[in-house]
Amino acid sequence: AVPGGRQRARFLAVGGWDNTIRVFSLDPDDCMSVLAVLALPAQAETAALLSMPLGTGGRGAETFFLTIGLNNGVLLRAKLDPRNGQLSDTRTRFLGTKPAKLFRLPIGGIDGVLCLSSRPWAAYCWQQQLTLSPVSYQHLEHGCSFASEHCPEGLVAVAGNTLRILSLDKLGDAFNAESLPLRYTPRKIAHHSASGHVVVVESDHNAYNEDEKAQLYEAAGIPPPLPAGSEVPDEDEAEEGVLMESVVGVPRGGMGKWASCVRLVDPATKATLSLLELPDNEAALSVAIVPFRERAGESIVIVGTAKDMTLHPRTCAAGFIHAYKFTNNNTTLELLHKTQVEDVPYALCAFSGRLLAGVGKSLRIYELGQKKMLRKCQLLGLPTMAQSIHVVSATRIVVGDLAESFHWVKYKRAENALVLFADDPAPRWLTASCVVDVNTLAGADKFGNVFLLRLPQEVSDDVDDAQLLTSGEGIVNGAPSKADAIVQFHVGDTITSLQKVVLGPGCAEVILYTTLQGGIGALLPFSSKEDLELLQALEMHLRQEAPPLCGRDQLFFRSAFFPIKGVVDGDFCAYFNRLPPDEQRTIASDLDRTPAEIAKKLEELASRIL
């Protein structure tokens, strides 16, 4: 008999040494009869049965799952039929390099699974969808549910020789962010590979620096408010009139007034190791860490600044290139010298042991001298201003112009000359860019468009073989060769950064972008033509079966500035999982698939990103 307050389990899952898992019936009339057998790609380590209220439109129907952790670090999930115990819709996900261990525990008030491998994961129900997310914590060896007055829904885990009590917060978030308060707005960042430290340049327009603010507060006879990131005072101190800058604000300096600093940060501890305030109304706008051959490869921090700069029209009294060296075991910065230039040095980059700098409308190569930077070569005539510089090879450079997109430049080492040989036929106001391969670049403009440009192979071969047809001087339409746009896509928000990254073990390489309003997205390359054709057909059917609520056609929106090209809208395709079941079956039948197969394919593509 079943004890009071308990329920009889209907199924038992058992993993065997023969790389199979069997589902047994626990019905008293048919106890321990085999209902289903599932062949596994590796030996089962652990298994867990759970039910989740999944569905659409608020109709969360209980769905049973059998989750299996394999000894090769793969999580296998199958849907369990509650009537006959049959397994279907099998899906896999790589968790890590160690055997996957599963532990049942409540997450968000619903049964969930803690998956432990080389990194911890959590499988839970979020907005009536089964979600598998990485847990931002160190490696755990064992876990169990834990509840108390102070922690109503937590878990107790073993990590090494320590016992830890944790709680899972921010369910549904794919990323975990930690912030470090800064004095001014961060402009650029550079990573020092030898020490792991980062150099951040900060600047604010219409602002006073710390010394000037202190003088203003002293002249006004008021206590200075606490800067951002300071500890909140106790109640007794708050009653005495202690204020926070984040609440009351800061005095404004007027147009053309700048406050700026250079900060050295240890990202592991979020500690500021060195902070240099820039005087004389200078604004730090760019930074790069360059290993100069004149100093046997020693890394020197190069910072580009502008003095008395106005934004509209863009003018400055002078530009400067600061050179700093690391001292005290890479924990402080010491100024070597500063070199005056005639325009804003907005883009800096290392190039074969020398400095490549975009100074206004010119591209220059500098060497490190004893008292100043020594100019060795320059290219004049960029349309607006050098916004970014990418070194593709020892002889090829790509310069991003502020308003005229990318320009390909060849460095002739024998002649010590820079020659422009290709550009983009479309004008674009660049905000971010990154190199995809030797002939392809990804870029984004301030109107919310992301694009990929590729240099034609014949042009690339001719330039690499030193068969440059012409230098491009005097040509009305810019460079003699043009790049081809292979991808056009409107995101809808200004993109602030682009990076080619791999977000986790077993994931594909993607182009990650961030937007002005805090969004994070990724561009995933298709690995098979079959997947491409399926999602293109799904996108076409969704445009007809699921029109947007606001009435604006999805195709028109994604083609707001340029016709969409070479991209399938993954966010729009994911809407398929939120459609009513009848509409899902209608679309799936037109695609000669089942709704489960389409949902499985969408999940597989998403798991390749994160």
C-alpha positions, 0 to 999 in steps of 0.5 A: 500500500502507498503511505499516506501523503504520497503518490505512486510513481507510474514509471521507472527509468533504468540505464544499463551497461549496454548503452540503453535506458529502459522504461518500466511500468510500476502499475500493480497490475503490470509491474516491471514490464518493459514499456520502452527501450532507448539506445544511447550514444554513450553510457548513461550516468544519471537519469531524472523524470520530471513534468512541466506545464508547457504550452501556448496561450496560457494553456500549460499542459503537463508534459513528461520528460526523461532527462539522461546525463551521459558519461561523455558530457551530453544531456539527452532529453526525450518526451515521455507519453504518460499513457503508454510510457513510449519515448519520442522527440529525442534531443541532445545538448553538449554540457561539458567535458565531464560526465553529466550528473542530474539532480531534481529540484524545484526551480521557479516553483516547478520541477527542474533539473540541475545538470552538472558537468565541467560547468553547471546548467539548469533545466527549468520551465520559463514562460511555458517553455523548457529552457536550458541555461548555464549557471554562472558559478564554478564547477560543482560536484553534487547538488540537492534541493534546500529550503529554509526561512531565509532561502525558500528555494535554493540548493546545497552543493559540493564544490571541492572540499566545501559545502555551499548553499546557493539560489538560482536568480534571474531565470530566463536571462542568458547572460550574467553581467557584473558592473564596475562603476566608472568616473566618466563614460567609457569610450574604448577598451584594450586588453593586455594579454600578458597580465590580463588587465584592461585599459579603459579610456573615459571621457564626458562632454559638458563636464568638470573633472574631479579637481574642478568639481572640488573647487566648485563645491568649496567655493559654493560652501556645500559638501561634495556628493559621493561619486558613483560606486561609493558605499551608501552611507548609514542612516545617521550619516544620511540625515546629516546631508550626505548626498550621492552624485547618482541622485543629485547629478553633477555641475555642467561645464558647458559646450566644449568642456571635457573631463577624461581619464585613463584607467587600468583595471583588473577584471578578475577582482574588478579593482582599479589599479591605476587612474590618470586624470587628463588635464587641459581639457583633453578628451581620451577617445581611443586606446591601443596596446602596441608591442613596439619593435624598438623596445624589443616587443615591450607593450606600450599603451597608446592613448589618442586625445583631443583638446578643446574639441567641439562636436558640431561642427567637429573641431579641436585645438590639437590632438595628442598621442600619449605613450604609457608604459607598464610599471610595478609588475603591470599595475601602474601606468607611467607617461613616456611622452605625448606627441601633438597632431593636427586632428583627432586620433580616433583610431589606433592599432598595432601593425608589425611592431609599429603604431597605425593611427587614423588621424582625422582624414589620414592614415599614418604609421608611427614608430616609438621615439625617445621623446615623441612618436616618429611618423614614417608613412601616411595615406591622405584623402580619406572621405570623413574621418578614420573610425576604425582600423583592422590589420588583416595581414602584414600588407593589408589594412581595412580602414572604417570611415565614419560616414563612408564605410570600409576602405581596403589599403595595401602597404607596400613595404619596399616603397614604404607606401600605403595605397587604397585599392578597394572600398564600399560603393554604399555610404554607411555611418559606421558604429562597429566592425570586426574581421570575419576572414581575410576578405570579409568584414562585418559592420554596423551603422548608426541606423541599426543595419548590420552587413557583411562586405566581401572583397572579390576573389580576383581583386584579392588575388591581384593585390596579393600578387602585387598586380595593383592596377592603379593607386586610385588617385584622381578617380571620381568614384573612389577606389578602382575596385568595389566590395560586394555586400553579401549580407544586409539586415536591419536590427532596429537599434544602433549597434555599438559593438561586433565581435567574432566569438565562441560562447561556450564549449561545443558551440559554433563561432558566431558574430555577437553584437550589442545594441544601444538599448542593451540588447545582445544578438548573434549571427549564426552561419548555416552549416547545411543547405537543408537547414537554410531552405527549411528556415527560409520556407518557415519564415515565408509561411510565418509572414502569411500565417502570423502577421505582426500585431502592429501591422508592419510587415516583417520583410519591410521592417528588416529591409528598412534601409537596404533590402534584406539579403543573406539572412533568415530572421531567427527571432521571427522563426522562433515565434513558431513555438508560440503559435496555437497547435492548429497553426503549427500543424498547418505550417508543418504540413506545408513543409512536410514536417511535424511541429516537433521536428521544426521545434527540434531544429530551432532548438538545435540552431539555438544551442549552437550559439549558447 
